[in-house]
């Protein structure tokens, strides 16, 4: 099962993180084409024609998002969300570490398209090495005239500023990211207004993640209509997937949307389960989406097919659970993460994740009570759709689906006072 590499085309080229090697492989030709031969509206039209959807999780059409910026003469900003913190997802960081100039070119080209002179790359606090790599790459781009007050002699000003956050999952939410970027506590904002009209410093702002902005480079290189021929009409192009868990070859893979199934990704590209084991469930879009069981492994990897299967494409973080993985323990680990990362702004998320964690801890410790599964379901219902931002819904994705799909395993923990897979928990 071959990959379809656009963003990862040169990822393994030795020295591609250096600007001279990047240029030897066609680097910055897209930016040159955009600022010297195209108007910003023409670049936007190509992105619209590509049918590119945001790769950060929500899947909103990128060109349409850019088109929402009001034409009222106010300063515009572009913000790159590099706060990759969804458990199971590590694709953006591989681009940053190995091919940083691809991101810089994508950011600069996108900034030109939306009329932003200042762009920001917001990295999560743990990406200190990535920060240093991008800092060096930006300096190289400045020296070659790809950034600055007169980009490639075009008279256009494009500057990129790096910002290192403090390491908070909530800052992956775009409005919390903007709050943090402004030097405030990273809590989500009430919407509306949306960032397109009142974003960074109250100005029109576009927030896209790393993979989305990098995709602008091949889109302009091959043309929006050609890019749209990859995948399907509603799920166009390629997508990066991070495969982790109990597989032989964990890692990042780039495939054409809809042309590869979840089974082919996990069993062919990632090598399948470890010897002597069977896969009982796969979380296909990062830790915030429902689990799929074997009868749905042949689902094509695209937004619509996965939604029809009862889950989401999300961030593309594929987490594999085999027959030795305890669903209660795995869910507890994820709930501990969400409980820790809740900003505490709204009661359902703050209190709900705490109570869910405590009940799961009790069950995992072999002290489960007869009504605990009903309590977990009730608590989940009181979180879903009732939180200020999507973190609450994200926290219960695996839990709700796990309670339905692996009810007997949950019940066995309570009835037996131990893990039915053989791990003594009391």
C-alpha positions, -999 to +999 in steps of 0.1 A: +000+000+000+019+031-012+017+065+003+007+096-017+034+121-006+029+158-011+038+173+022+062+144+030+077+144-005+111+156+007+108+148+044+136+122+043+160+142+021+193+147+041+197+184+051+162+195+039+160+216+070+186+239+055+175+265+030+200+257+003+189+220+002+153+231+004+158+254-026+175+226-046+143+207-043+121+235-055+117+253-022+102+288-022+092+286-059+055+286-047+061+318-027+079+333-056+051+325-080+025+339-056+041+373-048+056+380-082+030+365-106-003+363-088-026+387-069-037+377-034-072+371-048-058+347-073-040+327-046-073+326-026-091+314-057-066+284-061-071+275-024-109+277-029-107+255-060-086+229-042-114+221-017-088+220+010-104+214+044-087+224+077-065+196+089-066+206+126-097+185+134-128+205+125-124+201+087-138+235+078-131+245+042-099+266+042-107+290+013-141+298+027-126+305+061-101+330+045-130+346+026-148+355+058-122+383+065-140+416+063-128+441+037-128+471+059-092+482+058-082+469+092-050+452+099-051+414+093-032+386+110-024+350+102-018+327+131-003+292+126-016+268+153+014+246+161+002+237+195-001+201+186-013+184+218-040+159+209-029+125+223-019+102+195-010+130+171+026+140+161+025+148+124+030+186+126+060+183+148+077+160+122+073+187+096+087+213+120+116+191+130+125+178+095+112+203+069+107+236+086+110+257+054+079+240+040+060+255+069+076+289+065+068+289+028+032+279+035+028+306+062+043+333+040+023+324+010-009+322+030-002+355+047+002+371+012-031+355+001-051+370+030-033+404+030-015+399+063+018+415+068+024+398+102+021+361+108+026+342+141+036+306+147+023+295+181+042+264+194+033+244+225+058+248+253+073+214+250+085+221+214+116+239+224+138+221+199+112+228+172+112+265+182+150+266+178+148+249+144+122+273+131+141+303+145+171+293+125+150+286+094+133+320+096+167+337+098+177+318+067+146+329+049+151+365+059+187+364+046+174+351+012+147+378+009+118+354+014+107+374+045+110+410+055+100+444+043+104+437+006+098+400-001+116+390-033+116+427-044+078+427-046+074+456-022+053+433+000+061+430+037+057+396+054+071+389+089+068+357+109+070+358+147+075+327+168+057+323+201+063+295+226+033+287+248+034+273+283+022+238+273-016+237+276-040+215+256-067+241+258-045+265+237-051+242+207-086+258+207-082+288+184-096+315+207-077+302+238-046+303+216-053+339+207-057+348+244-024+332+252-007+349+222-019+382+237-002+374+270-034+364+288-045+332+305-053+306+278-091+304+282-115+301+253-135+331+242-172+333+237-182+331+200-194+351+182-175+372+174-153+348+155-116+354+149-123+363+113-139+396+125-123+400+160-093+378+165-058+387+175-058+422+192-094+425+181-084+425+144-095+401+115-075+369+120-071+336+103-060+306+124-049+275+106-028+246+118+006+235+105-006+208+080-032+231+065-008+259+058+018+235+044-008+221+020-010+256+003+025+250-012+016+219-033-018+234-041-002+264-058+025+242-074+000+218-090-030+241-093-061+240-071-082+220-096-055+193-099-053+190-061-091+187-059-088+156-081-071+138-052-096+122-028-132+131-032-152+163-038-158+168-001-126+153+012-099+165-013-062+160-012-039+140+010-039+137+048-012+130+074-020+102+098-001+094+130-003+057+139+006+048+175-002+020+199+004-017+195+015-019+158+048-030+143+056+002+125+042+032+143+048+066+127+034+092+103+020+084+069+006+105+041-023+090+021-048+102-004-082+108+013-108+081+006-084+059-014-071+041+017-091+024+043-084+023+081-075-013+078-050-007+050-034+022+070-030+001+101-023-034+087-003-025+056+015+008+062+018+004+099+025-033+098-005-046+117-006-059+153+023-073+172+030-111+169+003-132+185-021-103+191-053-091+175-066-056+172-099-050+190-103-013+185-089+018+167-094+054+176-090+070+142-088+107+148-070+115+180-081+107+216-113+128+213-132+107+188-152+075+192-136+040+188-142+018+158-143-020+162-131-046+136-163-047+116-157-010+106-120-013+099-127-012+061-141+023+063-123+047+039-103+074+055-122+106+047-144+130+066-178+117+053-171+079+056-158+081+091-187+103+102-211+077+087-192+050+107-200+069+139-167+086+145-145+115+131-114+120+111-103+146+136-066+153+138-056+120+121-041+105+153-048+068+149-045+049+182-045+011+180-058-010+209-051-048+208-066-077+227-042-072+256-052-035+260-076-029+289-103-005+278-109+007+313-072+015+319-068+031+285-099+053+290-087+063+325-053+074+311-071+096+286-095+110+312-066+119+335-052+139+306-085+158+300-090+163+337-056+178+340-059+200+309-094+214+316-090+252+320-117+251+346-137+279+331-170+261+329-186+237+354-195+207+333-160+203+321-142+212+353-164+190+376-174+164+350-139+153+340-130+152+377-159+129+386-154+107+355-118+103+365-127+093+400-153+067+389-129+052+364-101+050+390-125+032+413-134+006+386-098+002+376-088-004+412-113-032+415-136-012+437-164-006+412-200-004+423-231-018+406-243+016+395-210+030+382-215+023+345-249+041+346-232+069+365-205+072+338-231+074+311-251+100+331-220+122+337-211+120+300-246+132+291-243+162+314-210+172+297-218+167+261-229+199+244-228+218+276-193+232+277-178+265+267-155+249+242-151+214+226-128+201+253-157+186+272-170+167+242-135+156+234-131+141+269-160+117+265-155+105+229-136+074+238-155+068+271-190+069+255-181+046+227-162+023+250-191+019+273-212+008+244-187-014+225-169-030+255-197-030+281-189-066+291-153-057+298-163-027+320-189-049+338-163-077+344-140-052+362-169-045+386-181-081+390-147-097+393-129-069+411-100-073+387-092-068+350-106-097+329-075-096+308-055-111+337-041-080+353-049-081+390-061-046+401-071-053+437 
